[in-house]
Amino acid sequence: MIYAKNTNVSVEKSEGEIKALLIRYGANSFASAWQNNKALIRFQAQNRMIQFILPLPDPKEDRFIYRVWGKKIDKENLRSEVDAHKEWEQACRQRWRALALAIKAKLEAVESEITTFEEEFYSHIVMPGGKTLYEMTGKQVGLAYETRKTPQLLDYK
């Protein structure tokens, strides 16, 4: 089951909720942007820059253009442009609600001392040079499992 699949909460309200959460938990900067089918949330907290890239659905996907029966796309039954847009907007609202939930859960885990800020946001920390730790090390984790050898993850020189 997909979280918030039928939400009525607008993208703008979810984005505002994320911003308010971050302020409440001590963030001292916040930015939001979008380009094509990706949205970005970036904030600074605890002397770290954090970035989330939210993949958004392509409005030209078959699931929006054609009617769907259960999990089957009926390519003989086109939606109207208005209905296709409504379905796409719904999918975007769902993604933003899920992002708000994920960020809130991470902040609550830190606040409750279940984990630390760096542990929760580690893969989303933006390093000098602009890449996240995940972008810098994600492939090496997979390689370590394949080769059964632990690679040097970051250059400490």
C-alpha positions as CSV (number, residue, x, y, z in Angstrom):
1,M,0.0,0.0,0.0
2,I,1.4,3.4,-0.9
3,Y,1.4,6.0,1.8
4,A,-0.9,9.0,1.2
5,K,-2.1,7.5,-2.1
6,N,-5.4,9.5,-1.9
7,T,-4.2,12.6,-0.1
8,N,-5.9,15.9,-0.7
9,V,-2.9,17.8,0.8
10,S,-1.4,20.1,-1.8
11,V,2.2,20.0,-2.8
12,E,2.6,23.6,-1.5
13,K,1.2,22.6,1.9
14,S,3.5,19.6,2.2
15,E,6.5,21.8,1.2
16,G,5.4,24.4,3.8
17,E,5.0,21.6,6.4
18,I,8.6,20.4,5.7
19,K,9.9,24.0,6.1
20,A,8.1,24.5,9.4
21,L,9.4,21.2,10.7
22,L,12.9,22.1,9.8
23,I,12.6,25.5,11.5
24,R,11.2,23.8,14.6
25,Y,14.1,21.4,14.8
26,G,16.7,24.1,14.4
27,A,17.5,24.4,10.7
28,N,19.0,27.8,9.8
29,S,18.4,27.8,6.1
30,F,15.9,26.2,3.7
31,A,15.6,26.1,-0.1
32,S,13.2,24.4,-2.4
33,A,13.3,24.1,-6.2
34,W,12.2,21.9,-9.1
35,Q,13.4,21.1,-12.6
36,N,11.7,18.8,-15.0
37,N,10.6,15.8,-13.0
38,K,12.6,16.4,-9.9
39,A,12.1,18.5,-6.8
40,L,14.8,19.5,-4.4
41,I,14.8,20.3,-0.7
42,R,18.0,21.6,0.8
43,F,18.5,22.8,4.3
44,Q,21.3,23.5,6.8
45,A,21.2,22.2,10.3
46,Q,23.8,21.2,12.9
47,N,26.5,22.7,10.6
48,R,25.6,20.3,7.8
49,M,24.0,21.0,4.4
50,I,21.4,18.4,3.7
51,Q,19.7,17.7,0.3
52,F,16.8,15.6,-0.8
53,I,16.0,15.0,-4.4
54,L,12.4,14.0,-4.9
55,P,11.8,12.2,-8.2
56,L,8.4,13.3,-9.5
57,P,6.4,11.3,-12.0
58,D,6.5,12.2,-15.7
59,P,3.0,13.5,-16.7
60,K,3.4,11.6,-20.0
61,E,3.5,8.2,-18.3
62,D,0.9,5.7,-19.5
63,R,-0.7,5.5,-16.0
64,F,-1.8,9.1,-16.4
65,I,-2.7,9.1,-20.1
66,Y,-4.7,5.9,-20.1
67,R,-7.4,4.6,-17.8
68,V,-6.1,2.0,-15.3
69,W,-8.2,-1.0,-14.1
70,G,-6.6,-2.4,-11.0
71,K,-2.9,-2.6,-12.0
72,K,-3.6,-2.9,-15.7
73,I,-3.2,0.0,-18.1
74,D,-6.0,0.1,-20.7
75,K,-4.3,1.6,-23.8
76,E,-7.6,1.6,-25.6
77,N,-9.2,4.0,-23.1
78,L,-7.6,7.4,-23.1
79,R,-8.2,9.8,-20.2
80,S,-9.2,13.4,-21.0
81,E,-6.3,15.9,-20.6
82,V,-8.0,17.3,-17.5
83,D,-8.3,13.8,-15.9
84,A,-4.7,12.9,-16.9
85,H,-3.5,16.1,-15.2
86,K,-5.5,15.4,-12.1
87,E,-4.0,11.9,-11.8
88,W,-0.5,13.3,-12.2
89,E,-1.1,15.9,-9.6
90,Q,-2.4,13.2,-7.2
91,A,0.8,11.3,-7.7
92,C,2.9,14.4,-7.0
93,R,0.9,15.1,-3.8
94,Q,1.6,11.6,-2.7
95,R,5.3,11.9,-3.2
96,W,5.5,15.1,-1.3
97,R,3.5,13.7,1.6
98,A,5.9,10.7,1.7
99,L,8.9,13.1,1.8
100,A,7.4,15.1,4.6
101,L,6.8,11.9,6.6
102,A,10.4,10.7,6.0
103,I,11.9,14.0,7.1
104,K,9.7,14.2,10.1
105,A,10.5,10.6,11.2
106,K,14.2,11.3,10.9
107,L,14.0,14.5,13.0
108,E,11.8,12.8,15.6
109,A,14.3,9.9,15.9
110,V,17.1,12.4,16.5
111,E,15.0,14.4,19.0
112,S,14.2,11.2,20.8
113,E,17.8,10.3,20.9
114,I,17.2,7.0,19.1
115,T,19.9,8.0,16.6
116,T,22.1,11.0,15.8
117,F,21.6,13.7,13.2
118,E,24.5,12.5,11.1
119,E,23.3,8.9,11.3
120,E,19.8,9.8,10.1
121,F,20.8,12.2,7.3
122,Y,24.2,10.7,6.4
123,S,23.5,9.8,2.8
124,H,21.9,13.3,2.2
125,I,24.8,15.3,3.6
126,V,26.2,17.6,0.8
127,M,30.0,17.6,0.8
128,P,32.3,20.4,-0.4
129,G,32.1,20.2,-4.1
130,G,28.3,19.7,-4.1
131,K,27.8,15.9,-4.1
132,T,26.0,14.0,-1.4
133,L,27.8,11.3,0.6
134,Y,25.5,8.8,-1.2
135,E,26.6,10.0,-4.6
136,M,30.2,9.7,-3.5
137,T,30.0,6.3,-1.9
138,G,26.9,4.5,-2.9
139,K,28.4,2.4,-5.7
140,Q,31.3,1.4,-3.5
141,V,29.0,-0.2,-1.0
142,G,27.6,-2.4,-3.8
143,L,31.1,-3.2,-5.0
144,A,32.1,-4.2,-1.4
145,Y,29.3,-6.7,-1.3
146,E,30.2,-8.1,-4.7
147,T,33.9,-8.4,-4.1
148,R,33.6,-9.1,-0.3
149,K,36.4,-6.4,0.1
150,T,35.9,-3.2,2.0
151,P,37.0,-0.3,-0.2
152,Q,38.3,3.1,1.0
153,L,35.1,5.1,0.9
154,L,36.4,8.6,1.1
155,D,39.8,10.1,0.4
156,Y,41.1,11.5,3.7
157,K,44.2,13.2,2.2
